[in-house]
């Protein structure tokens, strides 16, 4: 009799434990609605916008940091007919696409448009946003990352941002052209790029939203300290007009240059150089005498 009573007590206890455990287990759907908390707070929001005279709409996630952990979001699309579609988005560790919000204010911006996004083009298959949805508004239902020191604060359109301020080095280009002193400067990730075109064995230096361009004659890759590049073309924009070599076309035959670019320093990320010489073409009546040319902290060339 005692043994039977013991079995009954054990079974009852197991039932009670099972019941308590089950009643404390969160519904899987409710677990999706998680805004991770942490000591270091990242402000984040999402918008779904339509550019006039363009389609489809695009999803944009904006946040004020760059972190070495992936960010996982669930974004709910609330339709005007009452339906809700939850779309998972994963932004990889180290993602960086800084966009200026004025002066020295920046946000890190991920954008998705149909099967494309700002990480890959196209991105791997994921649940896609139906361009035919009649979207009323969107909300961030969940945002987490593997580094638990980070928490997230979801901002609305009326909230003020604590903007990200880059600590990146700046690229500088300066020179004297006849009587003008020309100077450009910006963060290296915004300044532009140097491209080595393998089919031409030549360099193209494109900087400051194409306000400054140099094209070289055939030269070796990669850049080395004390290397000299013959510069066949120089174009720069200053005081509302373009100076330098003529673009391709019949008048391009008037181009001439004695410019030389001398590589003075190369690191694992950037290079420095000096340049000087003369440039002439039908674009301007006077020969351009270029002196005191300096390039500082330009990102290393990429090949194409």
ROFI-253486 format. One record per residue (C-alpha): residue number from 1; residue in three letters; x negated, y negated, z. Coordinates in Angstrom, 1 decimal, padded with zeros to 4 digits. Layout:
# residues N
<resi = NUM&resn = ALA&xx = X&yy = Y&zz = Z>
...
***
This chain:
# residues 304
<resi = 1&resn = UNK&xx = 000.0&yy = 000.0&zz = 000.0>
<resi = 2&resn = UNK&xx = -002.9&yy = -002.3&zz = 000.9>
<resi = 3&resn = UNK&xx = -004.5&yy = -001.6&zz = -002.5>
<resi = 4&resn = UNK&xx = -001.3&yy = -002.5&zz = -004.3>
<resi = 5&resn = UNK&xx = -000.9&yy = -005.7&zz = -002.4>
<resi = 6&resn = UNK&xx = -004.5&yy = -006.6&zz = -003.2>
<resi = 7&resn = UNK&xx = -003.9&yy = -006.1&zz = -006.9>
<resi = 8&resn = UNK&xx = -000.7&yy = -008.2&zz = -006.8>
<resi = 9&resn = UNK&xx = -002.7&yy = -011.0&zz = -005.0>
<resi = 10&resn = UNK&xx = -005.5&yy = -010.9&zz = -007.6>
<resi = 11&resn = UNK&xx = -003.1&yy = -010.9&zz = -010.5>
<resi = 12&resn = UNK&xx = -001.2&yy = -013.8&zz = -009.0>
<resi = 13&resn = UNK&xx = -004.4&yy = -015.7&zz = -008.4>
<resi = 14&resn = UNK&xx = -005.5&yy = -015.1&zz = -012.0>
<resi = 15&resn = UNK&xx = -002.1&yy = -016.3&zz = -013.2>
<resi = 16&resn = UNK&xx = -002.4&yy = -019.4&zz = -011.1>
<resi = 17&resn = UNK&xx = -005.9&yy = -020.2&zz = -012.3>
<resi = 18&resn = UNK&xx = -004.9&yy = -019.6&zz = -015.9>
<resi = 19&resn = UNK&xx = -001.9&yy = -021.9&zz = -015.5>
<resi = 20&resn = UNK&xx = -003.9&yy = -024.7&zz = -013.9>
<resi = 21&resn = UNK&xx = -006.6&yy = -024.4&zz = -016.6>
<resi = 22&resn = UNK&xx = -004.0&yy = -024.4&zz = -019.4>
<resi = 23&resn = UNK&xx = -002.1&yy = -027.4&zz = -017.9>
<resi = 24&resn = UNK&xx = -005.4&yy = -029.4&zz = -017.6>
<resi = 25&resn = UNK&xx = -006.5&yy = -028.7&zz = -021.2>
<resi = 26&resn = UNK&xx = -006.0&yy = -031.7&zz = -023.4>
<resi = 27&resn = UNK&xx = -004.0&yy = -031.3&zz = -026.6>
<resi = 28&resn = UNK&xx = -006.4&yy = -031.2&zz = -029.5>
<resi = 29&resn = UNK&xx = -004.5&yy = -034.1&zz = -031.2>
<resi = 30&resn = UNK&xx = -005.0&yy = -036.3&zz = -028.2>
<resi = 31&resn = UNK&xx = -008.7&yy = -035.5&zz = -028.1>
<resi = 32&resn = UNK&xx = -009.1&yy = -037.1&zz = -031.5>
<resi = 33&resn = UNK&xx = -008.2&yy = -040.5&zz = -030.0>
<resi = 34&resn = UNK&xx = -011.6&yy = -041.1&zz = -028.4>
<resi = 35&resn = UNK&xx = -013.5&yy = -044.4&zz = -028.2>
<resi = 36&resn = UNK&xx = -016.9&yy = -043.4&zz = -026.7>
<resi = 37&resn = UNK&xx = -018.0&yy = -045.3&zz = -023.7>
<resi = 38&resn = UNK&xx = -021.6&yy = -046.0&zz = -022.9>
<resi = 39&resn = UNK&xx = -024.1&yy = -048.5&zz = -021.4>
<resi = 40&resn = UNK&xx = -025.1&yy = -050.1&zz = -024.8>
<resi = 41&resn = UNK&xx = -021.9&yy = -051.4&zz = -026.5>
<resi = 42&resn = UNK&xx = -021.6&yy = -051.5&zz = -030.2>
<resi = 43&resn = UNK&xx = -018.9&yy = -053.7&zz = -031.6>
<resi = 44&resn = UNK&xx = -017.1&yy = -052.2&zz = -034.6>
<resi = 45&resn = UNK&xx = -014.1&yy = -052.7&zz = -036.9>
<resi = 46&resn = UNK&xx = -012.7&yy = -051.5&zz = -040.1>
<resi = 47&resn = UNK&xx = -010.8&yy = -053.2&zz = -042.9>
<resi = 48&resn = UNK&xx = -009.0&yy = -051.9&zz = -046.0>
<resi = 49&resn = UNK&xx = -009.1&yy = -054.6&zz = -048.7>
<resi = 50&resn = UNK&xx = -008.3&yy = -055.2&zz = -052.3>
<resi = 51&resn = UNK&xx = -010.4&yy = -057.4&zz = -054.5>
<resi = 52&resn = UNK&xx = -008.1&yy = -059.5&zz = -056.8>
<resi = 53&resn = UNK&xx = -008.1&yy = -058.2&zz = -060.3>
<resi = 54&resn = UNK&xx = -010.0&yy = -055.1&zz = -059.3>
<resi = 55&resn = UNK&xx = -009.0&yy = -051.6&zz = -058.3>
<resi = 56&resn = UNK&xx = -009.0&yy = -049.4&zz = -056.3>
<resi = 57&resn = UNK&xx = -009.1&yy = -050.8&zz = -052.8>
<resi = 58&resn = UNK&xx = -012.1&yy = -050.2&zz = -050.6>
<resi = 59&resn = UNK&xx = -012.6&yy = -049.2&zz = -047.0>
<resi = 60&resn = UNK&xx = -015.2&yy = -051.2&zz = -045.1>
<resi = 61&resn = UNK&xx = -016.6&yy = -050.3&zz = -041.6>
<resi = 62&resn = UNK&xx = -018.7&yy = -053.0&zz = -039.9>
<resi = 63&resn = UNK&xx = -020.7&yy = -052.8&zz = -036.8>
<resi = 64&resn = UNK&xx = -023.4&yy = -054.9&zz = -035.0>
<resi = 65&resn = UNK&xx = -026.3&yy = -052.5&zz = -034.7>
<resi = 66&resn = UNK&xx = -028.7&yy = -050.0&zz = -036.4>
<resi = 67&resn = UNK&xx = -029.0&yy = -046.8&zz = -034.5>
<resi = 68&resn = UNK&xx = -030.8&yy = -043.5&zz = -034.9>
<resi = 69&resn = UNK&xx = -027.7&yy = -041.4&zz = -034.4>
<resi = 70&resn = UNK&xx = -024.8&yy = -040.6&zz = -036.7>
<resi = 71&resn = UNK&xx = -021.5&yy = -042.4&zz = -036.1>
<resi = 72&resn = UNK&xx = -018.3&yy = -040.3&zz = -036.5>
<resi = 73&resn = UNK&xx = -015.0&yy = -042.1&zz = -037.0>
<resi = 74&resn = UNK&xx = -011.4&yy = -041.2&zz = -037.5>
<resi = 75&resn = UNK&xx = -009.6&yy = -044.0&zz = -039.3>
<resi = 76&resn = UNK&xx = -005.8&yy = -043.9&zz = -039.4>
<resi = 77&resn = UNK&xx = -004.0&yy = -045.2&zz = -042.5>
<resi = 78&resn = UNK&xx = -000.5&yy = -046.3&zz = -041.5>
<resi = 79&resn = UNK&xx = 001.9&yy = -046.4&zz = -044.4>
<resi = 80&resn = UNK&xx = 004.9&yy = -048.6&zz = -044.8>
<resi = 81&resn = UNK&xx = 007.2&yy = -045.5&zz = -044.9>
<resi = 82&resn = UNK&xx = 006.0&yy = -044.5&zz = -041.4>
<resi = 83&resn = UNK&xx = 003.5&yy = -041.8&zz = -042.5>
<resi = 84&resn = UNK&xx = 000.0&yy = -041.7&zz = -041.0>
<resi = 85&resn = UNK&xx = -003.1&yy = -040.2&zz = -042.6>
<resi = 86&resn = UNK&xx = -006.2&yy = -039.7&zz = -040.5>
<resi = 87&resn = UNK&xx = -009.5&yy = -039.9&zz = -042.6>
<resi = 88&resn = UNK&xx = -012.8&yy = -038.8&zz = -041.0>
<resi = 89&resn = UNK&xx = -015.9&yy = -040.9&zz = -041.9>
<resi = 90&resn = UNK&xx = -019.5&yy = -040.1&zz = -040.9>
<resi = 91&resn = UNK&xx = -022.2&yy = -042.7&zz = -041.1>
<resi = 92&resn = UNK&xx = -025.6&yy = -041.1&zz = -040.9>
<resi = 93&resn = UNK&xx = -028.3&yy = -041.8&zz = -038.4>
<resi = 94&resn = UNK&xx = -030.5&yy = -044.8&zz = -039.3>
<resi = 95&resn = UNK&xx = -027.9&yy = -046.2&zz = -041.7>
<resi = 96&resn = UNK&xx = -028.8&yy = -049.7&zz = -042.7>
<resi = 97&resn = UNK&xx = -027.0&yy = -052.0&zz = -045.0>
<resi = 98&resn = UNK&xx = -027.2&yy = -055.5&zz = -043.4>
<resi = 99&resn = UNK&xx = -025.0&yy = -058.2&zz = -044.8>
<resi = 100&resn = UNK&xx = -025.4&yy = -061.8&zz = -043.8>
<resi = 101&resn = UNK&xx = -022.6&yy = -063.6&zz = -041.9>
<resi = 102&resn = UNK&xx = -024.3&yy = -066.9&zz = -042.0>
<resi = 103&resn = UNK&xx = -027.8&yy = -068.2&zz = -041.1>
<resi = 104&resn = UNK&xx = -029.3&yy = -065.4&zz = -039.0>
<resi = 105&resn = UNK&xx = -026.1&yy = -063.5&zz = -038.2>
<resi = 106&resn = UNK&xx = -025.8&yy = -060.0&zz = -039.7>
<resi = 107&resn = UNK&xx = -023.5&yy = -057.0&zz = -039.6>
<resi = 108&resn = UNK&xx = -024.3&yy = -053.4&zz = -040.7>
<resi = 109&resn = UNK&xx = -021.7&yy = -052.5&zz = -043.3>
<resi = 110&resn = UNK&xx = -020.6&yy = -049.2&zz = -044.7>
<resi = 111&resn = UNK&xx = -018.3&yy = -049.3&zz = -047.7>
<resi = 112&resn = UNK&xx = -016.2&yy = -046.6&zz = -049.4>
<resi = 113&resn = UNK&xx = -014.4&yy = -046.8&zz = -052.7>
<resi = 114&resn = UNK&xx = -012.6&yy = -043.8&zz = -054.0>
<resi = 115&resn = UNK&xx = -015.3&yy = -041.1&zz = -054.4>
<resi = 116&resn = UNK&xx = -018.1&yy = -043.5&zz = -053.9>
<resi = 117&resn = UNK&xx = -019.7&yy = -045.2&zz = -050.9>
<resi = 118&resn = UNK&xx = -022.7&yy = -047.3&zz = -050.0>
<resi = 119&resn = UNK&xx = -024.7&yy = -044.1&zz = -049.0>
<resi = 120&resn = UNK&xx = -024.4&yy = -041.9&zz = -052.0>
<resi = 121&resn = UNK&xx = -023.0&yy = -042.4&zz = -055.5>
<resi = 122&resn = UNK&xx = -020.8&yy = -040.4&zz = -055.6>
<resi = 123&resn = UNK&xx = -020.7&yy = -039.1&zz = -052.1>
<resi = 124&resn = UNK&xx = -020.1&yy = -035.4&zz = -051.2>
<resi = 125&resn = UNK&xx = -016.4&yy = -034.3&zz = -051.3>
<resi = 126&resn = UNK&xx = -014.5&yy = -035.6&zz = -048.3>
<resi = 127&resn = UNK&xx = -010.9&yy = -036.2&zz = -047.5>
<resi = 128&resn = UNK&xx = -010.1&yy = -039.0&zz = -050.0>
<resi = 129&resn = UNK&xx = -008.0&yy = -042.1&zz = -049.6>
<resi = 130&resn = UNK&xx = -005.1&yy = -042.0&zz = -052.0>
<resi = 131&resn = UNK&xx = -005.1&yy = -045.2&zz = -054.0>
<resi = 132&resn = UNK&xx = -001.3&yy = -044.7&zz = -054.3>
<resi = 133&resn = UNK&xx = -000.7&yy = -045.1&zz = -050.6>
<resi = 134&resn = UNK&xx = 001.4&yy = -048.1&zz = -049.7>
<resi = 135&resn = UNK&xx = -000.8&yy = -049.1&zz = -046.7>
<resi = 136&resn = UNK&xx = 000.6&yy = -051.3&zz = -044.0>
<resi = 137&resn = UNK&xx = -002.5&yy = -051.4&zz = -041.8>
<resi = 138&resn = UNK&xx = -005.4&yy = -049.2&zz = -040.6>
<resi = 139&resn = UNK&xx = -006.8&yy = -048.5&zz = -037.1>
<resi = 140&resn = UNK&xx = -009.9&yy = -046.8&zz = -035.7>
<resi = 141&resn = UNK&xx = -008.5&yy = -043.9&zz = -033.7>
<resi = 142&resn = UNK&xx = -011.8&yy = -042.4&zz = -032.7>
<resi = 143&resn = UNK&xx = -015.5&yy = -043.4&zz = -032.8>
<resi = 144&resn = UNK&xx = -018.3&yy = -041.3&zz = -031.2>
<resi = 145&resn = UNK&xx = -022.0&yy = -040.6&zz = -031.7>
<resi = 146&resn = UNK&xx = -024.4&yy = -038.0&zz = -030.4>
<resi = 147&resn = UNK&xx = -026.4&yy = -040.5&zz = -028.4>
<resi = 148&resn = UNK&xx = -024.3&yy = -041.0&zz = -025.3>
<resi = 149&resn = UNK&xx = -026.0&yy = -044.2&zz = -024.2>
<resi = 150&resn = UNK&xx = -023.9&yy = -045.9&zz = -026.9>
<resi = 151&resn = UNK&xx = -020.3&yy = -047.0&zz = -026.3>
<resi = 152&resn = UNK&xx = -018.0&yy = -048.7&zz = -028.8>
<resi = 153&resn = UNK&xx = -015.7&yy = -051.7&zz = -028.7>
<resi = 154&resn = UNK&xx = -013.2&yy = -051.8&zz = -031.5>
<resi = 155&resn = UNK&xx = -012.6&yy = -055.4&zz = -032.6>
<resi = 156&resn = UNK&xx = -009.5&yy = -056.9&zz = -034.2>
<resi = 157&resn = UNK&xx = -009.5&yy = -059.7&zz = -036.7>
<resi = 158&resn = UNK&xx = -009.1&yy = -062.3&zz = -034.1>
<resi = 159&resn = UNK&xx = -012.1&yy = -061.2&zz = -031.9>
<resi = 160&resn = UNK&xx = -015.5&yy = -062.9&zz = -032.1>
<resi = 161&resn = UNK&xx = -018.6&yy = -060.9&zz = -033.0>
<resi = 162&resn = UNK&xx = -021.9&yy = -060.7&zz = -031.2>
<resi = 163&resn = UNK&xx = -023.8&yy = -060.6&zz = -034.4>
<resi = 164&resn = UNK&xx = -027.0&yy = -058.5&zz = -035.1>
<resi = 165&resn = UNK&xx = -030.1&yy = -060.6&zz = -035.4>
<resi = 166&resn = UNK&xx = -032.9&yy = -058.8&zz = -037.5>
<resi = 167&resn = UNK&xx = -036.4&yy = -058.5&zz = -036.2>
<resi = 168&resn = UNK&xx = -037.8&yy = -057.6&zz = -039.6>
<resi = 169&resn = UNK&xx = -040.8&yy = -059.4&zz = -041.1>
<resi = 170&resn = UNK&xx = -040.2&yy = -062.0&zz = -043.9>
<resi = 171&resn = UNK&xx = -041.5&yy = -062.0&zz = -047.4>
<resi = 172&resn = UNK&xx = -043.0&yy = -065.3&zz = -048.5>
<resi = 173&resn = UNK&xx = -043.8&yy = -066.5&zz = -052.0>
<resi = 174&resn = UNK&xx = -045.3&yy = -070.0&zz = -052.6>
<resi = 175&resn = UNK&xx = -047.2&yy = -071.7&zz = -055.3>
<resi = 176&resn = UNK&xx = -047.9&yy = -075.1&zz = -057.0>
<resi = 177&resn = UNK&xx = -046.6&yy = -075.6&zz = -060.5>
<resi = 178&resn = UNK&xx = -047.9&yy = -078.8&zz = -062.0>
<resi = 179&resn = UNK&xx = -046.6&yy = -081.4&zz = -059.5>
<resi = 180&resn = UNK&xx = -044.0&yy = -079.2&zz = -057.7>
<resi = 181&resn = UNK&xx = -044.7&yy = -077.1&zz = -054.6>
<resi = 182&resn = UNK&xx = -042.4&yy = -074.0&zz = -054.8>
<resi = 183&resn = UNK&xx = -041.6&yy = -071.9&zz = -051.7>
<resi = 184&resn = UNK&xx = -039.2&yy = -069.0&zz = -051.2>
<resi = 185&resn = UNK&xx = -038.8&yy = -066.9&zz = -048.0>
<resi = 186&resn = UNK&xx = -036.4&yy = -064.4&zz = -046.6>
<resi = 187&resn = UNK&xx = -036.3&yy = -061.1&zz = -044.7>
<resi = 188&resn = UNK&xx = -038.1&yy = -058.4&zz = -046.6>
<resi = 189&resn = UNK&xx = -034.9&yy = -056.3&zz = -046.9>
<resi = 190&resn = UNK&xx = -033.2&yy = -059.2&zz = -048.7>
<resi = 191&resn = UNK&xx = -036.2&yy = -060.8&zz = -050.5>
<resi = 192&resn = UNK&xx = -036.2&yy = -058.4&zz = -053.5>
<resi = 193&resn = UNK&xx = -038.4&yy = -055.6&zz = -054.9>
<resi = 194&resn = UNK&xx = -041.3&yy = -054.7&zz = -057.0>
<resi = 195&resn = UNK&xx = -040.7&yy = -052.0&zz = -059.6>
<resi = 196&resn = UNK&xx = -043.2&yy = -049.9&zz = -061.4>
<resi = 197&resn = UNK&xx = -041.7&yy = -048.8&zz = -064.7>
<resi = 198&resn = UNK&xx = -043.3&yy = -045.5&zz = -065.6>
<resi = 199&resn = UNK&xx = -042.3&yy = -045.7&zz = -069.2>
<resi = 200&resn = UNK&xx = -044.2&yy = -049.0&zz = -069.6>
<resi = 201&resn = UNK&xx = -046.9&yy = -048.4&zz = -067.0>
<resi = 202&resn = UNK&xx = -046.2&yy = -052.0&zz = -065.9>
<resi = 203&resn = UNK&xx = -044.9&yy = -053.8&zz = -062.8>
<resi = 204&resn = UNK&xx = -041.8&yy = -056.1&zz = -062.5>
<resi = 205&resn = UNK&xx = -041.6&yy = -058.3&zz = -059.5>
<resi = 206&resn = UNK&xx = -037.9&yy = -059.4&zz = -058.8>
<resi = 207&resn = UNK&xx = -037.5&yy = -061.6&zz = -055.8>
<resi = 208&resn = UNK&xx = -034.9&yy = -063.9&zz = -054.1>
<resi = 209&resn = UNK&xx = -031.9&yy = -063.0&zz = -056.2>
<resi = 210&resn = UNK&xx = -033.9&yy = -063.3&zz = -059.4>
<resi = 211&resn = UNK&xx = -035.0&yy = -066.8&zz = -058.6>
<resi = 212&resn = UNK&xx = -038.6&yy = -065.5&zz = -059.1>
<resi = 213&resn = UNK&xx = -039.7&yy = -062.9&zz = -061.6>
<resi = 214&resn = UNK&xx = -043.1&yy = -061.7&zz = -062.8>
<resi = 215&resn = UNK&xx = -043.8&yy = -059.0&zz = -065.4>
<resi = 216&resn = UNK&xx = -047.2&yy = -057.4&zz = -065.8>
<resi = 217&resn = UNK&xx = -049.2&yy = -055.9&zz = -068.6>
<resi = 218&resn = UNK&xx = -049.9&yy = -052.2&zz = -068.3>
<resi = 219&resn = UNK&xx = -051.6&yy = -051.4&zz = -064.9>
<resi = 220&resn = UNK&xx = -052.3&yy = -048.5&zz = -062.7>
<resi = 221&resn = UNK&xx = -050.1&yy = -047.2&zz = -059.8>
<resi = 222&resn = UNK&xx = -050.1&yy = -047.4&zz = -056.8>
<resi = 223&resn = UNK&xx = -051.4&yy = -050.9&zz = -055.9>
<resi = 224&resn = UNK&xx = -054.9&yy = -051.1&zz = -054.5>
<resi = 225&resn = UNK&xx = -056.8&yy = -053.8&zz = -052.6>
<resi = 226&resn = UNK&xx = -058.8&yy = -055.9&zz = -055.1>
<resi = 227&resn = UNK&xx = -056.7&yy = -054.7&zz = -058.0>
<resi = 228&resn = UNK&xx = -056.0&yy = -057.4&zz = -060.6>
<resi = 229&resn = UNK&xx = -052.8&yy = -057.5&zz = -062.7>
<resi = 230&resn = UNK&xx = -052.5&yy = -059.5&zz = -065.9>
<resi = 231&resn = UNK&xx = -049.1&yy = -061.3&zz = -065.7>
<resi = 232&resn = UNK&xx = -047.5&yy = -061.6&zz = -069.1>
<resi = 233&resn = UNK&xx = -044.3&yy = -063.3&zz = -067.9>
<resi = 234&resn = UNK&xx = -043.3&yy = -065.7&zz = -065.2>
<resi = 235&resn = UNK&xx = -039.8&yy = -067.1&zz = -064.6>
<resi = 236&resn = UNK&xx = -038.7&yy = -069.1&zz = -061.6>
<resi = 237&resn = UNK&xx = -035.6&yy = -071.1&zz = -060.7>
<resi = 238&resn = UNK&xx = -036.1&yy = -074.5&zz = -059.0>
<resi = 239&resn = UNK&xx = -034.2&yy = -077.7&zz = -058.6>
<resi = 240&resn = UNK&xx = -031.3&yy = -076.5&zz = -060.7>
<resi = 241&resn = UNK&xx = -033.2&yy = -075.1&zz = -063.7>
<resi = 242&resn = UNK&xx = -035.3&yy = -072.2&zz = -065.0>
<resi = 243&resn = UNK&xx = -039.0&yy = -072.6&zz = -065.7>
<resi = 244&resn = UNK&xx = -041.5&yy = -070.3&zz = -067.3>
<resi = 245&resn = UNK&xx = -041.4&yy = -067.7&zz = -070.0>
<resi = 246&resn = UNK&xx = -038.6&yy = -067.5&zz = -072.6>
<resi = 247&resn = UNK&xx = -036.2&yy = -064.6&zz = -072.3>
<resi = 248&resn = UNK&xx = -036.2&yy = -062.0&zz = -075.1>
<resi = 249&resn = UNK&xx = -035.2&yy = -063.4&zz = -078.5>
<resi = 250&resn = UNK&xx = -036.7&yy = -065.3&zz = -081.4>
<resi = 251&resn = UNK&xx = -038.2&yy = -067.9&zz = -079.1>
<resi = 252&resn = UNK&xx = -040.0&yy = -065.3&zz = -077.0>
<resi = 253&resn = UNK&xx = -042.8&yy = -065.5&zz = -079.5>
<resi = 254&resn = UNK&xx = -043.7&yy = -068.9&zz = -077.9>
<resi = 255&resn = UNK&xx = -044.6&yy = -067.2&zz = -074.6>
<resi = 256&resn = UNK&xx = -048.2&yy = -067.3&zz = -073.4>
<resi = 257&resn = UNK&xx = -049.9&yy = -066.6&zz = -070.1>
<resi = 258&resn = UNK&xx = -053.3&yy = -066.5&zz = -068.4>
<resi = 259&resn = UNK&xx = -051.8&yy = -065.7&zz = -065.0>
<resi = 260&resn = UNK&xx = -053.5&yy = -063.1&zz = -062.9>
<resi = 261&resn = UNK&xx = -052.2&yy = -061.5&zz = -059.7>
<resi = 262&resn = UNK&xx = -054.8&yy = -060.3&zz = -057.2>
<resi = 263&resn = UNK&xx = -053.9&yy = -057.7&zz = -054.6>
<resi = 264&resn = UNK&xx = -055.4&yy = -058.8&zz = -051.3>
<resi = 265&resn = UNK&xx = -053.9&yy = -056.4&zz = -048.8>
<resi = 266&resn = UNK&xx = -051.9&yy = -053.1&zz = -048.8>
<resi = 267&resn = UNK&xx = -050.3&yy = -051.4&zz = -045.9>
<resi = 268&resn = UNK&xx = -048.0&yy = -048.4&zz = -045.7>
<resi = 269&resn = UNK&xx = -045.0&yy = -050.7&zz = -046.2>
<resi = 270&resn = UNK&xx = -046.1&yy = -053.9&zz = -047.9>
<resi = 271&resn = UNK&xx = -048.7&yy = -055.8&zz = -049.9>
<resi = 272&resn = UNK&xx = -050.1&yy = -059.3&zz = -050.1>
<resi = 273&resn = UNK&xx = -051.4&yy = -061.0&zz = -053.2>
<resi = 274&resn = UNK&xx = -052.6&yy = -064.3&zz = -054.7>
<resi = 275&resn = UNK&xx = -052.0&yy = -065.6&zz = -058.2>
<resi = 276&resn = UNK&xx = -053.0&yy = -068.5&zz = -060.5>
<resi = 277&resn = UNK&xx = -053.3&yy = -069.4&zz = -064.2>
<resi = 278&resn = UNK&xx = -051.3&yy = -071.1&zz = -067.0>
<resi = 279&resn = UNK&xx = -047.9&yy = -070.3&zz = -068.5>
<resi = 280&resn = UNK&xx = -046.5&yy = -071.9&zz = -071.7>
<resi = 281&resn = UNK&xx = -043.5&yy = -071.4&zz = -073.8>
<resi = 282&resn = UNK&xx = -040.8&yy = -073.3&zz = -075.7>
<resi = 283&resn = UNK&xx = -038.7&yy = -073.3&zz = -072.5>
<resi = 284&resn = UNK&xx = -040.5&yy = -076.5&zz = -071.3>
<resi = 285&resn = UNK&xx = -042.6&yy = -079.0&zz = -073.2>
<resi = 286&resn = UNK&xx = -045.5&yy = -078.9&zz = -070.8>
<resi = 287&resn = UNK&xx = -047.8&yy = -076.0&zz = -069.9>
<resi = 288&resn = UNK&xx = -047.3&yy = -074.9&zz = -066.3>
<resi = 289&resn = UNK&xx = -050.5&yy = -074.9&zz = -064.3>
<resi = 290&resn = UNK&xx = -050.0&yy = -072.4&zz = -061.5>
<resi = 291&resn = UNK&xx = -052.3&yy = -072.7&zz = -058.5>
<resi = 292&resn = UNK&xx = -052.4&yy = -071.7&zz = -054.8>
<resi = 293&resn = UNK&xx = -050.0&yy = -068.8&zz = -055.5>
<resi = 294&resn = UNK&xx = -049.4&yy = -066.5&zz = -052.5>
<resi = 295&resn = UNK&xx = -047.2&yy = -063.4&zz = -051.9>
<resi = 296&resn = UNK&xx = -047.0&yy = -062.3&zz = -048.3>
<resi = 297&resn = UNK&xx = -045.4&yy = -059.1&zz = -047.0>
<resi = 298&resn = UNK&xx = -043.7&yy = -057.9&zz = -050.2>
<resi = 299&resn = UNK&xx = -042.3&yy = -054.4&zz = -050.0>
<resi = 300&resn = UNK&xx = -044.4&yy = -051.8&zz = -051.8>
<resi = 301&resn = UNK&xx = -043.4&yy = -051.0&zz = -055.4>
<resi = 302&resn = UNK&xx = -040.9&yy = -048.3&zz = -056.2>
<resi = 303&resn = UNK&xx = -041.1&yy = -046.2&zz = -059.4>
<resi = 304&resn = UNK&xx = -038.5&yy = -046.1&zz = -062.1>
***
